[in-house]
Every structure is written in structure tokens, then in C-alpha cells.
């Protein structure tokens, strides 16, 4: 009979593996109970640019509290400002509520059940760079029609899975893969 000796390191590694499985299970539970987890790419493939019909784009999307918007744009030229309804209608960028411009790939979470209004300042709003949408509390509500923003080009609707799926997959790979990388001999001892 062949006797296999396992070091304390191997035993603690097996314990680590079970701990990693528990952490993965907790992560999965958190993901299942958290917000909708949808990331809407504003403007679809065209992003946040001039001459995109954001009214048409938003009409093909459904927005709920807890979801995210991502604005992709060239920060040298454009910005993203949250404004009130009257500033939105007149393309006034002076009294904005919040400047969400950070680096050209900026995310914004819809935290309340209400209308949201965004525009790009420096005159770009007049070239169609404005977005009105309504975030709903749950999927049973029907959204009112958004304010019109005339433009010539239509953007394809596009919703991306949120970062939550990425977190889940990363946690799973790490929790199951690290023990394999650290101690291959542990698994050889069972063969």
C-alpha cells in the first residue's frame, strides 16, 4: 500500500479552496439579489457624438432604477452634463446639476424613479447631443414619451451586460484557478 504524505501547506490550500467556493457562492447570491445590472451604452455603436438621434435611441431602450449609462466620447471636444428640463429644452449648459465628465468613458447610475436630462455643452447640444430618459422603479410601469431631440442619424439600440457578470466570472476563475496554480502536487497526490 502506497502512503501519501500531505504537508500542512497542502491541507491549508484545500481549506483555501473551500473558502474560495464559499466566497464565490456569496458573490453569486449578491449578484442575483442586486439591481438589474444593465449597462446602457448611450447612442449604441455611435456613442455620445454629434448628429445622433438620442430620442430614437432611448425609445428603443427601457431604463430602470439601479441601471447604468455609459457615455463614450472624445473628452477633448465633448462633455456630459446632467441638467433640468428647461435647460435641456433650451440647450443651456450654464446651470447644470452635475458634470459627469471624467475621461470619455463615463458611467452614471440611475438612482431614482424620475426623468433624467443630459446634454453636451459648448454648443454641441444644438447638434443633437442631448438625451432625455425616464428611469422606472420596476418593469411594470410604462415610460412616458421622452422630449424630442431632432437629428439626422439613428443609433442602434445597445445594452451591455453590467460589470456584475464580469465580477462573477472573475471571482469564479480566481477561486477555482488559484489553488490549481499554487500546488499542482496536491492533485498529483490523489492520483
HUUR-V151191 format. One record per residue. RES is the residue in one letter. SS is DSSP state (H for helix, E for strand, - for the rest). PHI is phi in degrees with one decimal (none if undefined). Layout:
[[RES SS PHI] [RES SS PHI]]
//
This chain:
[[X - none] [X - -89.0] [X - -99.9] [X - -106.9] [X - -96.7] [X - -114.3] [X - -78.6] [X H -60.5] [X H -61.6] [X H -64.4] [X H -65.5] [X H -67.9] [X H -67.8] [X H -63.2] [X H -63.5] [X H -61.0] [X H -63.1] [X H -65.7] [X H -62.3] [X H -65.4] [X H -64.4] [X H -63.9] [X H -61.7] [X H -62.4] [X H -63.0] [X H -64.6] [X H -60.5] [X H -61.7] [X H -60.9] [X H -62.5] [X H -64.0] [X H -70.1] [X H -100.1] [X - -80.1] [X - -57.9] [X - -49.8] [X - 72.9] [X E -104.0] [X E -114.2] [X E -91.4] [X E -83.3] [X - -59.8] [X - 83.6] [X H 62.2] [X H -65.6] [X H -81.7] [X - 67.6] [X - -96.2] [X - -142.0] [X - -68.4] [X - 58.8] [X E -108.9] [X E -86.2] [X H -73.1] [X H -65.4] [X H -65.9] [X H -59.3] [X H -69.1] [X H -67.3] [X - -94.1] [X - -117.2] [X - -124.6] [X E -114.0] [X E -131.5] [X - -56.6] [X - 99.0] [X - -83.6] [X E -123.5] [X E -110.6] [X E -122.2] [X E -104.3] [X E -105.5] [X - -162.9] [X - -88.1] [X - -69.0] [X - -69.3] [X - -113.1] [X - -112.2] [X - -144.3] [X - -131.0] [X E -120.1] [X E -87.8] [X - -131.8] [X - -86.2] [X H -62.5] [X H -67.4] [X H -67.3] [X H -62.2] [X H -65.4] [X H -101.0] [X - 55.6] [X - -93.5] [X - -100.0] [X - -76.3] [X - -106.2] [X - -64.3] [X - -82.5] [X E -155.3] [X E -96.1] [X - -98.4] [X - -70.8] [X - -127.8] [X - -146.2] [X - 99.1] [X E -134.2] [X E -103.5] [X E -108.7] [X E -142.6] [X E -94.0] [X - -83.5] [X - -101.0] [X - -132.3] [X - -82.7] [X - -168.3] [X E -75.2] [X E -122.8] [X E -131.4] [X E -129.4] [X E -152.1] [X - -104.5] [X - -79.3] [X - 60.5] [X - 88.8] [X H -70.3] [X H -57.6] [X H -68.2] [X H -101.7] [X - 96.3] [X - -85.1] [X E -152.2] [X E -139.3] [X E -118.4] [X E -150.2] [X E -122.6] [X E -92.4] [X E -102.0] [X - -68.5] [X - -142.6] [X - -78.8] [X - -86.0] [X - -80.8] [X - -104.8] [X - -76.6] [X - -73.4] [X - -65.8] [X - -74.5] [X - -64.7] [X - -79.2] [X - -133.1] [X - -66.1] [X - -162.1] [X - -98.8] [X E -106.1] [X E -102.9] [X - -101.1] [X - -73.3] [X - -65.7] [X - -157.7] [X E -121.5] [X E -105.0] [X E -62.8] [X - -75.3] [X H -67.6] [X H -61.9] [X H -65.4] [X H -61.7] [X H -62.7] [X H -60.3] [X H -63.4] [X H -63.7] [X H -62.5] [X H -65.6] [X H -62.0] [X H -65.8] [X H -67.0] [X H -94.9] [X H -89.5] [X H -61.0] [X H -59.6] [X H -66.2] [X H -73.9] [X H -76.7] [X - -145.0] [X H -66.3] [X H -62.5] [X H -58.4] [X H -79.4] [X H -67.2] [X - -69.8] [X - -86.0] [X - -85.7]]
//
